[in-house]
Amino acid sequence: MVKARAASGRRARPKTAEPKRSPAKAGARSSAVVAAAPAIILVKPQLGENIGFAARAMANFGLTDLRLVAPRDGWPNDKAHAAAAGAAFVVDQATVYDSVESAIGELNFVLASTARPREMVKTVLGPESAAAELRHRGERAERTGVLFGPERSGLDNDTIALADAILTAPVSPGFASLSLPQAVLLFGYEWLKTESAAPPLGRATAFDGPATEGIAFPDTRPATRAELLALFNHLEAELDRCGFLYPAEKRPSMVRAIRNMFHRMGATEQDVRTWRGIVAALSGHRAGRGKKVS
Amino acid sequence: MVKARAASGRRARPKTAEPKRSPAKAGARSSAVVAAAPAIILVKPQLGENIGFAARAMANFGLTDLRLVAPRDGWPNDKAHAAAAGAAFVVDQATVYDSVESAIGELNFVLASTARPREMVKTVLGPESAAAELRHRGERAERTGVLFGPERSGLDNDTIALADAILTAPVSPGFASLSLPQAVLLFGYEWLKTESAAPPLGRATAFDGPATEGIAFPDTRPATRAELLALFNHLEAELDRCGFLYPAEKRPSMVRAIRNMFHRMGATEQDVRTWRGIVAALSGHRAGRGKKVS
């Protein structure tokens, strides 16, 4: 009996989030490792709307494995389906369980989301650290999941004790109440952010992929220095002509200030042509408007 | 006339998010710099509930300056007040404007939240970069704000042209639809995260502050190595006695595996006492249960 327990204990998972030292599983050794996305497990959810909103938040960030433990109003639930809107497919393929133990049975690493860490000795992770940990484990072919509790009471202590670590979001201590779908949203958002150093931003269309950070140049390109210098020469010649760059001892600093404005602007080739036209128009010349001037 | 336009142009703000080189204002020079929180500006919001939910999301992350431009159903709005729940104070002190220009008049730097960057040459920032930029500017005493558009259509291009840069959240390109309160929530979340390297996690109580990442040790402390070694000696002696650590050539690796399990566990002083009791109980001794053994 002692032997059996000890042998069983040898397979027990550590109760902290520190990385395992054991070798990666064979499945995680391929060169292009794609981490399995975490399961989102709603424990005794009360409102169908919140199940639907949580499904939407999941779909927003590429999560699809929704598991429900004893939903209060039974299953399927029309309100969940309606609230999910375009993410109804997540609701349709949700799986339902009688107990938390069966819902997380095949998972290797489980987080418990709580608004407040309970009186337990347990690792606490914010959403960013939690997503990084689950991404890391997923890349080693571990199956992971996050438990979310009923709207009113949150997860009970016995359920939290089934998890490896606690997930708690940073919030203003004075107003810390996050709704169930909001808590799912913040985790999903951080999960997507771990997908790459530059995650896709915003909506893709039939004509165009998602955006990335930085300046976008639709239908144009940044101006070359030669184009800018031609603009500067044009502008400064006109400003000299009308007496704006006066007195002479202030001319250098005024020219620098004007040139720096254009550099800060990050002008495009089209912008330079527009400014050539503006300068020409304001100074009474008509040359250069609407056609390329070099 | 030319001179007046040029002089006005000299005060124009750059249209990119790169940091200004101009000296910080006097107010930002104190040793403890607190960045003014950004204003959240809802442009022509349609549903009162969404105004209330946005106010809740703001309060969750310490944002309180809510500005409304021409809310569809007038103002005040009972539904907004009700939906805000505990964040009704944000709704109550919201300010209302006829135009976007008047709502952002005193701000120095303005972002426009869109689900999809339009056909404009404009810097695009994700919520994390946007929050960092606004924190950085706020610490230099700049006033900042984020524009959010009507639920159905989003911000129009003329309004986006009033902003310095675009804010777009990372989402799954296949299901990119974020609700208005969700978009506010993600920005607010990233804003709070920039407040410190270890932002407060979860709810504070009358007895206890918010949590931080890592293992919490309520009412106990991590075990000392001496306590753990005494446990190991106790356990291994019992395992030797019952023949578990057999054959002898495997004993060293079995002992290491068992000891490593306890180290991974991050055992507390209380945990060690519990295990001393378990070992004693399983091995038929009664000594050591419930009292300190060293």
Boltz contact constraints between the chains, C-beta under 6 A:
constraints:
  - contact:
      token1: [A, 2]
      token2: [B, 242]
      max_distance: 6.0
  - contact:
      token1: [A, 2]
      token2: [B, 282]
      max_distance: 6.0
  - contact:
      token1: [A, 3]
      token2: [B, 244]
      max_distance: 6.0
  - contact:
      token1: [A, 14]
      token2: [B, 264]
      max_distance: 6.0
  - contact:
      token1: [A, 15]
      token2: [B, 265]
      max_distance: 6.0
  - contact:
      token1: [A, 16]
      token2: [B, 266]
      max_distance: 6.0
  - contact:
      token1: [A, 59]
      token2: [B, 175]
      max_distance: 6.0
  - contact:
      token1: [A, 60]
      token2: [B, 171]
      max_distance: 6.0
  - contact:
      token1: [A, 60]
      token2: [B, 172]
      max_distance: 6.0
  - contact:
      token1: [A, 60]
      token2: [B, 175]
      max_distance: 6.0
  - contact:
      token1: [A, 61]
      token2: [B, 172]
      max_distance: 6.0
  - contact:
      token1: [A, 62]
      token2: [B, 172]
      max_distance: 6.0
  - contact:
      token1: [A, 86]
      token2: [B, 175]
      max_distance: 6.0
  - contact:
      token1: [A, 87]
      token2: [B, 175]
      max_distance: 6.0
  - contact:
      token1: [A, 115]
      token2: [B, 202]
      max_distance: 6.0
  - contact:
      token1: [A, 115]
      token2: [B, 203]
      max_distance: 6.0
  - contact:
      token1: [A, 116]
      token2: [B, 202]
      max_distance: 6.0
  - contact:
      token1: [A, 116]
      token2: [B, 203]
      max_distance: 6.0
  - contact:
      token1: [A, 117]
      token2: [B, 211]
      max_distance: 6.0
  - contact:
      token1: [A, 117]
      token2: [B, 216]
      max_distance: 6.0
  - contact:
      token1: [A, 119]
      token2: [B, 218]
      max_distance: 6.0
  - contact:
      token1: [A, 121]
      token2: [B, 217]
      max_distance: 6.0
  - contact:
      token1: [A, 121]
      token2: [B, 268]
      max_distance: 6.0
  - contact:
      token1: [A, 123]
      token2: [B, 215]
      max_distance: 6.0
  - contact:
      token1: [A, 124]
      token2: [B, 211]
      max_distance: 6.0
  - contact:
      token1: [A, 124]
      token2: [B, 213]
      max_distance: 6.0
  - contact:
      token1: [A, 126]
      token2: [B, 201]
      max_distance: 6.0
  - contact:
      token1: [A, 126]
      token2: [B, 213]
      max_distance: 6.0
  - contact:
      token1: [A, 129]
      token2: [B, 213]
      max_distance: 6.0
  - contact:
      token1: [A, 168]
      token2: [B, 201]
      max_distance: 6.0
  - contact:
      token1: [A, 168]
      token2: [B, 202]
      max_distance: 6.0
  - contact:
      token1: [A, 168]
      token2: [B, 211]
      max_distance: 6.0
  - contact:
      token1: [A, 170]
      token2: [B, 192]
      max_distance: 6.0
  - contact:
      token1: [A, 170]
      token2: [B, 193]
      max_distance: 6.0
  - contact:
      token1: [A, 170]
      token2: [B, 199]
      max_distance: 6.0
  - contact:
      token1: [A, 170]
      token2: [B, 201]
      max_distance: 6.0
  - contact:
      token1: [A, 171]
      token2: [B, 60]
      max_distance: 6.0
  - contact:
      token1: [A, 172]
      token2: [B, 60]
      max_distance: 6.0
  - contact:
      token1: [A, 172]
      token2: [B, 61]
      max_distance: 6.0
  - contact:
      token1: [A, 172]
      token2: [B, 62]
      max_distance: 6.0
  - contact:
      token1: [A, 173]
      token2: [B, 200]
      max_distance: 6.0
  - contact:
      token1: [A, 173]
      token2: [B, 204]
      max_distance: 6.0
  - contact:
      token1: [A, 173]
      token2: [B, 210]
      max_distance: 6.0
  - contact:
      token1: [A, 175]
      token2: [B, 59]
      max_distance: 6.0
  - contact:
      token1: [A, 175]
      token2: [B, 60]
      max_distance: 6.0
  - contact:
      token1: [A, 175]
      token2: [B, 86]
      max_distance: 6.0
  - contact:
      token1: [A, 176]
      token2: [B, 202]
      max_distance: 6.0
  - contact:
      token1: [A, 176]
      token2: [B, 203]
      max_distance: 6.0
  - contact:
      token1: [A, 182]
      token2: [B, 185]
      max_distance: 6.0
  - contact:
      token1: [A, 185]
      token2: [B, 182]
      max_distance: 6.0
  - contact:
      token1: [A, 186]
      token2: [B, 189]
      max_distance: 6.0
  - contact:
      token1: [A, 189]
      token2: [B, 186]
      max_distance: 6.0
  - contact:
      token1: [A, 192]
      token2: [B, 170]
      max_distance: 6.0
  - contact:
      token1: [A, 193]
      token2: [B, 170]
      max_distance: 6.0
  - contact:
      token1: [A, 199]
      token2: [B, 170]
      max_distance: 6.0
  - contact:
      token1: [A, 200]
      token2: [B, 173]
      max_distance: 6.0
  - contact:
      token1: [A, 201]
      token2: [B, 126]
      max_distance: 6.0
  - contact:
      token1: [A, 201]
      token2: [B, 168]
      max_distance: 6.0
  - contact:
      token1: [A, 201]
      token2: [B, 170]
      max_distance: 6.0
  - contact:
      token1: [A, 202]
      token2: [B, 115]
      max_distance: 6.0
  - contact:
      token1: [A, 202]
      token2: [B, 116]
      max_distance: 6.0
  - contact:
      token1: [A, 202]
      token2: [B, 168]
      max_distance: 6.0
  - contact:
      token1: [A, 202]
      token2: [B, 176]
      max_distance: 6.0
  - contact:
      token1: [A, 203]
      token2: [B, 115]
      max_distance: 6.0
  - contact:
      token1: [A, 203]
      token2: [B, 116]
      max_distance: 6.0
  - contact:
      token1: [A, 203]
      token2: [B, 176]
      max_distance: 6.0
  - contact:
      token1: [A, 204]
      token2: [B, 173]
      max_distance: 6.0
  - contact:
      token1: [A, 210]
      token2: [B, 173]
      max_distance: 6.0
  - contact:
      token1: [A, 211]
      token2: [B, 117]
      max_distance: 6.0
  - contact:
      token1: [A, 211]
      token2: [B, 124]
      max_distance: 6.0
  - contact:
      token1: [A, 211]
      token2: [B, 168]
      max_distance: 6.0
  - contact:
      token1: [A, 213]
      token2: [B, 124]
      max_distance: 6.0
  - contact:
      token1: [A, 213]
      token2: [B, 125]
      max_distance: 6.0
  - contact:
      token1: [A, 213]
      token2: [B, 126]
      max_distance: 6.0
  - contact:
      token1: [A, 213]
      token2: [B, 129]
      max_distance: 6.0
  - contact:
      token1: [A, 215]
      token2: [B, 123]
      max_distance: 6.0
  - contact:
      token1: [A, 216]
      token2: [B, 117]
      max_distance: 6.0
  - contact:
      token1: [A, 217]
      token2: [B, 121]
      max_distance: 6.0
  - contact:
      token1: [A, 218]
      token2: [B, 119]
      max_distance: 6.0
  - contact:
      token1: [A, 242]
      token2: [B, 2]
      max_distance: 6.0
  - contact:
      token1: [A, 244]
      token2: [B, 3]
      max_distance: 6.0
  - contact:
      token1: [A, 264]
      token2: [B, 14]
      max_distance: 6.0
  - contact:
      token1: [A, 265]
      token2: [B, 15]
      max_distance: 6.0
  - contact:
      token1: [A, 266]
      token2: [B, 16]
      max_distance: 6.0
  - contact:
      token1: [A, 268]
      token2: [B, 121]
      max_distance: 6.0
  - contact:
      token1: [A, 282]
      token2: [B, 2]
      max_distance: 6.0
